[in-house]
Amino acid sequence: MNKNFFIFSIIIWLIFSTLSLSYLWLHHPDAIPRPPEKVALFLTDFFDAKDADSIGVLEVYSVFLVTSLVSSVMTFFGYKIWKKFKFKF
């Protein structure tokens, strides 16, 4: 497999998985556990989110950050498993 194609496909996968998980989390907030109350209060105080608009923006940013981290970690583990068993097509 061409190395540039592999890197490009990983980048596209990370973008797709991050946006998909973010969409699911924002449209079905009860499906994923809520963050602890102390973390939520810390973030609203730290970013000075006082009205509904700024809290909504903070929620989108935090969801995007968490889903990008989850997507990256899962992709890393998947890549390591792939290399360990040396799957070939």
N, CA, C and O atoms as a GROMACS GRO file, in nm:
protein
  356
    1MET      N    1   0.084  -0.117   0.000
    1MET     CA    2   0.000   0.000   0.000
    1MET      C    3   0.090   0.124   0.000
    1MET      O    4   0.191   0.129   0.070
    2ASN      N    5   0.052   0.221  -0.077
    2ASN     CA    6   0.127   0.345  -0.083
    2ASN      C    7   0.118   0.418   0.051
    2ASN      O    8   0.010   0.430   0.110
    3LYS      N    9   0.232   0.468   0.099
    3LYS     CA   10   0.236   0.533   0.230
    3LYS      C   11   0.152   0.660   0.234
    3LYS      O   12   0.085   0.686   0.333
    4ASN      N   13   0.155   0.738   0.127
    4ASN     CA   14   0.075   0.860   0.124
    4ASN      C   15  -0.075   0.830   0.128
    4ASN      O   16  -0.151   0.900   0.194
    5PHE      N   17  -0.115   0.726   0.058
    5PHE     CA   18  -0.256   0.685   0.061
    5PHE      C   19  -0.295   0.639   0.200
    5PHE      O   20  -0.405   0.669   0.246
    6PHE      N   21  -0.208   0.567   0.268
    6PHE     CA   22  -0.235   0.519   0.403
    6PHE      C   23  -0.253   0.637   0.499
    6PHE      O   24  -0.347   0.639   0.578
    7ILE      N   25  -0.164   0.734   0.492
    7ILE     CA   26  -0.174   0.851   0.579
    7ILE      C   27  -0.301   0.929   0.549
    7ILE      O   28  -0.370   0.974   0.640
    8PHE      N   29  -0.332   0.946   0.421
    8PHE     CA   30  -0.453   1.017   0.381
    8PHE      C   31  -0.578   0.944   0.432
    8PHE      O   32  -0.671   1.009   0.479
    9SER      N   33  -0.580   0.812   0.422
    9SER     CA   34  -0.696   0.737   0.467
    9SER      C   35  -0.711   0.744   0.620
    9SER      O   36  -0.824   0.746   0.670
   10ILE      N   37  -0.602   0.746   0.693
   10ILE     CA   38  -0.609   0.761   0.839
   10ILE      C   39  -0.666   0.898   0.875
   10ILE      O   40  -0.748   0.910   0.966
   11ILE      N   41  -0.622   1.001   0.806
   11ILE     CA   42  -0.672   1.136   0.834
   11ILE      C   43  -0.821   1.146   0.803
   11ILE      O   44  -0.897   1.202   0.882
   12ILE      N   45  -0.862   1.091   0.690
   12ILE     CA   46  -1.005   1.092   0.655
   12ILE      C   47  -1.086   1.012   0.758
   12ILE      O   48  -1.194   1.054   0.798
   13TRP      N   49  -1.032   0.898   0.801
   13TRP     CA   50  -1.100   0.817   0.902
   13TRP      C   51  -1.116   0.894   1.032
   13TRP      O   52  -1.223   0.892   1.093
   14LEU      N   53  -1.010   0.963   1.076
   14LEU     CA   54  -1.017   1.038   1.203
   14LEU      C   55  -1.120   1.150   1.194
   14LEU      O   56  -1.195   1.174   1.289
   15ILE      N   57  -1.125   1.219   1.081
   15ILE     CA   58  -1.223   1.326   1.063
   15ILE      C   59  -1.364   1.268   1.065
   15ILE      O   60  -1.452   1.319   1.134
   16PHE      N   61  -1.385   1.161   0.988
   16PHE     CA   62  -1.517   1.100   0.981
   16PHE      C   63  -1.562   1.045   1.117
   16PHE      O   64  -1.676   1.069   1.158
   17SER      N   65  -1.476   0.973   1.185
   17SER     CA   66  -1.516   0.915   1.313
   17SER      C   67  -1.540   1.021   1.420
   17SER      O   68  -1.632   1.008   1.501
   18THR      N   69  -1.458   1.126   1.420
   18THR     CA   70  -1.478   1.234   1.517
   18THR      C   71  -1.610   1.305   1.494
   18THR      O   72  -1.686   1.330   1.588
   19LEU      N   73  -1.638   1.338   1.369
   19LEU     CA   74  -1.764   1.408   1.340
   19LEU      C   75  -1.884   1.318   1.364
   19LEU      O   76  -1.988   1.366   1.410
   20SER      N   77  -1.873   1.189   1.334
   20SER     CA   78  -1.984   1.097   1.358
   20SER      C   79  -2.013   1.081   1.507
   20SER      O   80  -2.128   1.087   1.549
   21LEU      N   81  -1.908   1.062   1.586
   21LEU     CA   82  -1.928   1.049   1.730
   21LEU      C   83  -1.981   1.178   1.790
   21LEU      O   84  -2.065   1.175   1.880
   22SER      N   85  -1.934   1.292   1.741
   22SER     CA   86  -1.983   1.421   1.791
   22SER      C   87  -2.131   1.438   1.759
   22SER      O   88  -2.210   1.483   1.842
   23TYR      N   89  -2.168   1.401   1.636
   23TYR     CA   90  -2.309   1.411   1.597
   23TYR      C   91  -2.396   1.324   1.686
   23TYR      O   92  -2.501   1.368   1.734
   24LEU      N   93  -2.353   1.199   1.708
   24LEU     CA   94  -2.431   1.108   1.792
   24LEU      C   95  -2.441   1.160   1.936
   24LEU      O   96  -2.548   1.153   1.997
   25TRP      N   97  -2.332   1.211   1.988
   25TRP     CA   98  -2.332   1.260   2.125
   25TRP      C   99  -2.422   1.383   2.141
   25TRP      O  100  -2.495   1.394   2.240
   26LEU      N  101  -2.416   1.474   2.045
   26LEU     CA  102  -2.496   1.596   2.056
   26LEU      C  103  -2.645   1.570   2.032
   26LEU      O  104  -2.729   1.641   2.088
   27HIS      N  105  -2.678   1.472   1.949
   27HIS     CA  106  -2.818   1.444   1.921
   27HIS      C  107  -2.881   1.342   2.017
   27HIS      O  108  -3.003   1.335   2.029
   28HIS      N  109  -2.798   1.264   2.083
   28HIS     CA  110  -2.846   1.167   2.181
   28HIS      C  111  -2.762   1.180   2.308
   28HIS      O  112  -2.681   1.091   2.338
   29PRO      N  113  -2.779   1.288   2.383
   29PRO     CA  114  -2.692   1.312   2.499
   29PRO      C  115  -2.711   1.211   2.613
   29PRO      O  116  -2.622   1.195   2.697
   30ASP      N  117  -2.824   1.142   2.616
   30ASP     CA  118  -2.846   1.044   2.723
   30ASP      C  119  -2.774   0.913   2.698
   30ASP      O  120  -2.762   0.831   2.789
   31ALA      N  121  -2.725   0.892   2.576
   31ALA     CA  122  -2.659   0.765   2.542
   31ALA      C  123  -2.517   0.758   2.598
   31ALA      O  124  -2.462   0.649   2.614
   32ILE      N  125  -2.459   0.871   2.627
   32ILE     CA  126  -2.321   0.877   2.676
   32ILE      C  127  -2.324   0.938   2.816
   32ILE      O  128  -2.395   1.036   2.839
   33PRO      N  129  -2.248   0.882   2.910
   33PRO     CA  130  -2.251   0.936   3.047
   33PRO      C  131  -2.211   1.083   3.052
   33PRO      O  132  -2.125   1.129   2.977
   34ARG      N  133  -2.274   1.155   3.141
   34ARG     CA  134  -2.244   1.296   3.158
   34ARG      C  135  -2.113   1.313   3.234
   34ARG      O  136  -2.075   1.227   3.313
   35PRO      N  137  -2.045   1.425   3.210
   35PRO     CA  138  -1.924   1.450   3.290
   35PRO      C  139  -1.963   1.483   3.434
   35PRO      O  140  -2.075   1.526   3.460
   36PRO      N  141  -1.871   1.464   3.526
   36PRO     CA  142  -1.902   1.498   3.665
   36PRO      C  143  -1.938   1.646   3.680
   36PRO      O  144  -1.892   1.731   3.603
   37GLU      N  145  -2.020   1.675   3.778
   37GLU     CA  146  -2.068   1.812   3.799
   37GLU      C  147  -1.952   1.909   3.826
   37GLU      O  148  -1.957   2.024   3.782
   38LYS      N  149  -1.849   1.864   3.898
   38LYS     CA  150  -1.734   1.951   3.927
   38LYS      C  151  -1.661   1.989   3.800
   38LYS      O  152  -1.615   2.103   3.787
   39VAL      N  153  -1.650   1.896   3.706
   39VAL     CA  154  -1.581   1.927   3.579
   39VAL      C  155  -1.662   2.027   3.499
   39VAL      O  156  -1.607   2.120   3.441
   40ALA      N  157  -1.793   2.008   3.494
   40ALA     CA  158  -1.880   2.100   3.420
   40ALA      C  159  -1.874   2.241   3.481
   40ALA      O  160  -1.865   2.339   3.408
   41LEU      N  161  -1.879   2.249   3.612
   41LEU     CA  162  -1.871   2.381   3.677
   41LEU      C  163  -1.735   2.446   3.657
   41LEU      O  164  -1.726   2.567   3.638
   42PHE      N  165  -1.629   2.366   3.662
   42PHE     CA  166  -1.496   2.420   3.639
   42PHE      C  167  -1.484   2.477   3.498
   42PHE      O  168  -1.430   2.586   3.479
   43LEU      N  169  -1.534   2.404   3.398
   43LEU     CA  170  -1.525   2.452   3.261
   43LEU      C  171  -1.607   2.579   3.239
   43LEU      O  172  -1.561   2.670   3.170
   44THR      N  173  -1.726   2.586   3.297
   44THR     CA  174  -1.807   2.706   3.280
   44THR      C  175  -1.743   2.826   3.351
   44THR      O  176  -1.752   2.938   3.302
   45ASP      N  177  -1.681   2.803   3.465
   45ASP     CA  178  -1.612   2.912   3.534
   45ASP      C  179  -1.484   2.952   3.462
   45ASP      O  180  -1.453   3.070   3.450
   46PHE      N  181  -1.409   2.853   3.414
   46PHE     CA  182  -1.282   2.880   3.348
   46PHE      C  183  -1.301   2.958   3.219
   46PHE      O  184  -1.225   3.051   3.190
   47PHE      N  185  -1.402   2.921   3.141
   47PHE     CA  186  -1.427   2.989   3.013
   47PHE      C  187  -1.529   3.102   3.026
   47PHE      O  188  -1.570   3.160   2.926
   48ASP      N  189  -1.570   3.132   3.148
   48ASP     CA  190  -1.661   3.242   3.177
   48ASP      C  191  -1.789   3.232   3.093
   48ASP      O  192  -1.833   3.329   3.032
   49ALA      N  193  -1.848   3.114   3.092
   49ALA     CA  194  -1.972   3.090   3.018
   49ALA      C  195  -2.090   3.124   3.108
   49ALA      O  196  -2.120   3.050   3.202
   50LYS      N  197  -2.156   3.234   3.079
   50LYS     CA  198  -2.263   3.281   3.166
   50LYS      C  199  -2.402   3.267   3.104
   50LYS      O  200  -2.500   3.251   3.176
   51ASP      N  201  -2.412   3.272   2.970
   51ASP     CA  202  -2.543   3.262   2.908
   51ASP      C  203  -2.553   3.132   2.828
   51ASP      O  204  -2.456   3.057   2.815
   52ALA      N  205  -2.671   3.107   2.774
   52ALA     CA  206  -2.697   2.979   2.706
   52ALA      C  207  -2.612   2.964   2.580
   52ALA      O  208  -2.569   2.854   2.547
   53ASP      N  209  -2.588   3.074   2.509
   53ASP     CA  210  -2.509   3.065   2.386
   53ASP      C  211  -2.366   3.023   2.415
   53ASP      O  212  -2.312   2.934   2.348
   54SER      N  213  -2.303   3.084   2.513
   54SER     CA  214  -2.164   3.050   2.542
   54SER      C  215  -2.153   2.909   2.603
   54SER      O  216  -2.053   2.841   2.581
   55ILE      N  217  -2.254   2.866   2.677
   55ILE     CA  218  -2.253   2.729   2.730
   55ILE      C  219  -2.272   2.629   2.616
   55ILE      O  220  -2.211   2.522   2.617
   56GLY      N  221  -2.354   2.662   2.518
   56GLY     CA  222  -2.372   2.575   2.402
   56GLY      C  223  -2.244   2.561   2.322
   56GLY      O  224  -2.210   2.451   2.278
   57VAL      N  225  -2.173   2.672   2.303
   57VAL     CA  226  -2.046   2.666   2.231
   57VAL      C  227  -1.944   2.585   2.309
   57VAL      O  228  -1.869   2.506   2.252
   58LEU      N  229  -1.942   2.604   2.440
   58LEU     CA  230  -1.851   2.526   2.525
   58LEU      C  231  -1.884   2.377   2.518
   58LEU      O  232  -1.794   2.294   2.517
   59GLU      N  233  -2.012   2.344   2.512
   59GLU     CA  234  -2.052   2.203   2.500
   59GLU      C  235  -2.004   2.143   2.368
   59GLU      O  236  -1.954   2.031   2.365
   60VAL      N  237  -2.019   2.217   2.259
   60VAL     CA  238  -1.973   2.167   2.129
   60VAL      C  239  -1.823   2.148   2.129
   60VAL      O  240  -1.773   2.046   2.081
   61TYR      N  241  -1.749   2.243   2.183
   61TYR     CA  242  -1.602   2.230   2.188
   61TYR      C  243  -1.559   2.111   2.274
   61TYR      O  244  -1.469   2.036   2.236
   62SER      N  245  -1.623   2.095   2.389
   62SER     CA  246  -1.584   1.984   2.477
   62SER      C  247  -1.619   1.849   2.415
   62SER      O  248  -1.543   1.753   2.428
   63VAL      N  249  -1.735   1.840   2.349
   63VAL     CA  250  -1.772   1.716   2.281
   63VAL      C  251  -1.674   1.686   2.170
   63VAL      O  252  -1.630   1.571   2.154
   64PHE      N  253  -1.639   1.787   2.092
   64PHE     CA  254  -1.544   1.765   1.984
   64PHE      C  255  -1.407   1.723   2.036
   64PHE      O  256  -1.342   1.636   1.977
   65LEU      N  257  -1.363   1.781   2.145
   65LEU     CA  258  -1.234   1.744   2.203
   65LEU      C  259  -1.235   1.599   2.253
   65LEU      O  260  -1.143   1.523   2.225
   66VAL      N  261  -1.339   1.562   2.326
   66VAL     CA  262  -1.346   1.426   2.380
   66VAL      C  263  -1.358   1.323   2.269
   66VAL      O  264  -1.291   1.220   2.273
   67THR      N  265  -1.442   1.350   2.170
   67THR     CA  266  -1.458   1.252   2.062
   67THR      C  267  -1.334   1.242   1.975
   67THR      O  268  -1.304   1.134   1.924
   68SER      N  269  -1.262   1.350   1.958
   68SER     CA  270  -1.137   1.341   1.881
   68SER      C  271  -1.032   1.261   1.957
   68SER      O  272  -0.956   1.186   1.896
   69LEU      N  273  -1.028   1.276   2.090
   69LEU     CA  274  -0.935   1.195   2.169
   69LEU      C  275  -0.974   1.046   2.166
   69LEU      O  276  -0.888   0.960   2.149
   70VAL      N  277  -1.102   1.017   2.180
   70VAL     CA  278  -1.148   0.878   2.176
   70VAL      C  279  -1.120   0.817   2.039
   70VAL      O  280  -1.073   0.703   2.030
   71SER      N  281  -1.149   0.892   1.935
   71SER     CA  282  -1.126   0.842   1.800
   71SER      C  283  -0.978   0.818   1.774
   71SER      O  284  -0.942   0.718   1.712
   72SER      N  285  -0.893   0.907   1.820
   72SER     CA  286  -0.749   0.891   1.799
   72SER      C  287  -0.694   0.772   1.876
   72SER      O  288  -0.613   0.697   1.823
   73VAL      N  289  -0.736   0.755   2.001
   73VAL     CA  290  -0.687   0.643   2.082
   73VAL      C  291  -0.734   0.511   2.023
   73VAL      O  292  -0.656   0.416   2.015
   74MET      N  293  -0.859   0.503   1.984
   74MET     CA  294  -0.911   0.378   1.926
   74MET      C  295  -0.843   0.347   1.792
   74MET      O  296  -0.818   0.231   1.761
   75THR      N  297  -0.814   0.449   1.713
   75THR     CA  298  -0.743   0.427   1.587
   75THR      C  299  -0.601   0.379   1.614
   75THR      O  300  -0.551   0.292   1.543
   76PHE      N  301  -0.536   0.434   1.715
   76PHE     CA  302  -0.401   0.391   1.750
   76PHE      C  303  -0.401   0.244   1.792
   76PHE      O  304  -0.316   0.166   1.747
   77PHE      N  305  -0.495   0.206   1.879
   77PHE     CA  306  -0.503   0.066   1.922
   77PHE      C  307  -0.535  -0.026   1.805
   77PHE      O  308  -0.479  -0.135   1.794
   78GLY      N  309  -0.625   0.017   1.719
   78GLY     CA  310  -0.657  -0.063   1.601
   78GLY      C  311  -0.537  -0.081   1.510
   78GLY      O  312  -0.516  -0.190   1.456
   79TYR      N  313  -0.458   0.023   1.494
   79TYR     CA  314  -0.338   0.015   1.411
   79TYR      C  315  -0.236  -0.080   1.474
   79TYR      O  316  -0.172  -0.159   1.403
   80LYS      N  317  -0.219  -0.073   1.606
   80LYS     CA  318  -0.125  -0.162   1.674
   80LYS      C  319  -0.169  -0.309   1.662
   80LYS      O  320  -0.086  -0.397   1.641
   81ILE      N  321  -0.298  -0.334   1.677
   81ILE     CA  322  -0.349  -0.471   1.661
   81ILE      C  323  -0.328  -0.517   1.517
   81ILE      O  324  -0.288  -0.631   1.493
   82TRP      N  325  -0.355  -0.428   1.423
   82TRP     CA  326  -0.335  -0.460   1.281
   82TRP      C  327  -0.190  -0.499   1.254
   82TRP      O  328  -0.163  -0.597   1.185
   83LYS      N  329  -0.097  -0.423   1.308
   83LYS     CA  330   0.045  -0.452   1.286
   83LYS      C  331   0.089  -0.579   1.360
   83LYS      O  332   0.174  -0.653   1.310
   84LYS      N  333   0.032  -0.604   1.476
   84LYS     CA  334   0.071  -0.723   1.552
   84LYS      C  335   0.034  -0.850   1.477
   84LYS      O  336   0.115  -0.943   1.469
   85PHE      N  337  -0.085  -0.855   1.423
   85PHE     CA  338  -0.130  -0.975   1.352
   85PHE      C  339  -0.097  -0.971   1.204
   85PHE      O  340  -0.118  -1.070   1.133
   86LYS      N  341  -0.047  -0.859   1.157
   86LYS     CA  342  -0.002  -0.841   1.018
   86LYS      C  343  -0.108  -0.885   0.917
   86LYS      O  344  -0.084  -0.971   0.832
   87PHE      N  345  -0.225  -0.823   0.930
   87PHE     CA  346  -0.330  -0.852   0.834
   87PHE      C  347  -0.289  -0.796   0.700
   87PHE      O  348  -0.239  -0.683   0.691
   88LYS      N  349  -0.311  -0.872   0.595
   88LYS     CA  350  -0.277  -0.827   0.460
   88LYS      C  351  -0.397  -0.853   0.370
   88LYS      O  352  -0.472  -0.949   0.388
   89PHE      N  353  -0.412  -0.766   0.273
   89PHE     CA  354  -0.516  -0.783   0.173
   89PHE      C  355  -0.455  -0.813   0.040
   89PHE      O  356  -0.527  -0.831  -0.058
   0.00000   0.00000   0.00000
